């Protein structure tokens, strides 16, 4: 590592690295992967080993919220203890877990579960900074007879850039792992899209039409629960809820796609 907290046992993850929601390749039990939009690191478990995340790029291993002064220079620690990875907050703002639990500075550290965990730090103007974590489990290396076989990926639905942006806006509360999330209302989604694309003529009707097109395509592809006939009356938000769950479970959209809400012209991993 080239930063001030250089870890000779760590391997850097580049800024363009795919979201950890897609899984990781060839992990060893206990390996920790930590990734933000600006890049990250993967390290082997060792008692007392610590990874620092925060705003001050020269002095942390994983930089998040680099230009957001609400994020602390050193905002948190990932420490290996008793063969498990733990999260501790050291910054002024709490770190939020997917179950909406807030971890404040001074709180006891929280152990990380095996697999994928997205953490969020709220910054200025309601921005949410994502830190993706992945802890390799012992069962990932248990079956050695097929260790050279390629991983079978989930069925992922192809979305156009415009469809992806609309669906990330619609599903942002789910991607943020907010408590009791609901799809964004058509008019609210249209207003958000207008903020992101001032030159585009977004209306509630045009948003609904685009989302209906995606629902129809997935329904024809065999996904249940995406038509009024299947759901029954009253429909409410059920069609969009089912669509969002399918897109997230198939990793067609992932928490890292929230970066589109800051940079709609960019590409999400």
C-alpha positions, 0 to 999 in steps of 0.5 A, a space after each residue: 500500500 502507498 498510503 500512510 497506513 501501509 499494510 505489507 500484508 494487504 492487497 489493494 483493490 482498484 477504484 474500478 473493482 466490481 461491487 463486493 455484492 457480486 462475491 469475491 474470487 478465490 478467497 481464503 477463510 477469514 479474508 476481509 475485503 473492504 471497498 469504497 468508490 475510490 478503491 479498497 483493500 483485502 487482507 488476511 486475518 491475523 490477531 490485532 490486524 486493523 484496517 482504517 477507513 475515513 476521509 483522509 486518504 494519506 492516512 487510511 487504508 480505505 478512503 470514503 467521503 473524501 470531499 465530504 467534511 461531515 465524514 471524519 478523517 479517520 471514521 472507523 476501524 476494522 480489527 481482527 480479534 479472536 479470529 473474527 473481524 469487528 467494526 468500531 466507529 471512531 468518527 463523529 457520525 455513526 456508521 449504519 448497518 443494514 438492519 438500521 442499527 447505528 454504531 457510535 463512537 464509544 460503542 462496543 465494536 460489532 462483529 462482522 458476519 460472513 459474506 457481504 455487508 454494506 455499511 453507510 455513513 451519512 454526510 452533508 446534504 443527505 449524502 450516503 457514503 457506502 463501504 462494502 465489506 466481505 468476510 470469506 467464510 470457512 465453507 467457501 473452501 470446504 468443497 475441494 473437488 470442484 475448486 477449479 469450476 467457475 462460479 455459477 452467477 445468479 441470473 442477472 437482468 440486463 438494464 440500459 443505462 437509463 433504466 438503471 438510473 430510474 430503478 436506482 432512484 425508485 429503489 434507493 431506500 432498499 439499496 440504502 437498507 433503510 428500515 421498512 423501505 418503500 419504492 419511491 412514488 412516481 412523482 417523487 422519482 420524476 422530480 429526483 430524476 429532473 435534479 439529476 438530468 435537468 435537460 430531460 423531460 421527466 414526468 411521473 407518467 414517463 417514469 412509470 412507463 419505463 418501469 412497466 417496460 422492465 417489469 413486463 420484460 422480466 415477467 416474460 422472462 419467468 419472474 413471478 409477481 410482476 403483473 396485476 393478475 398475479 398480485 391481485 387487488 389492491 395492487 398498491 406498491 406490490 408490483 414495484 416491491 417485487 421488481 426491486 427484490 428481484 433486481 437486488 437478489 439477482 444483483 442487477 442493481 446493488 448498493 454501489 449503484 447509488 453512486 449514480 445519484 451523485 454522478 448520473 453520467 458515470 457508470 456503476 459497477 
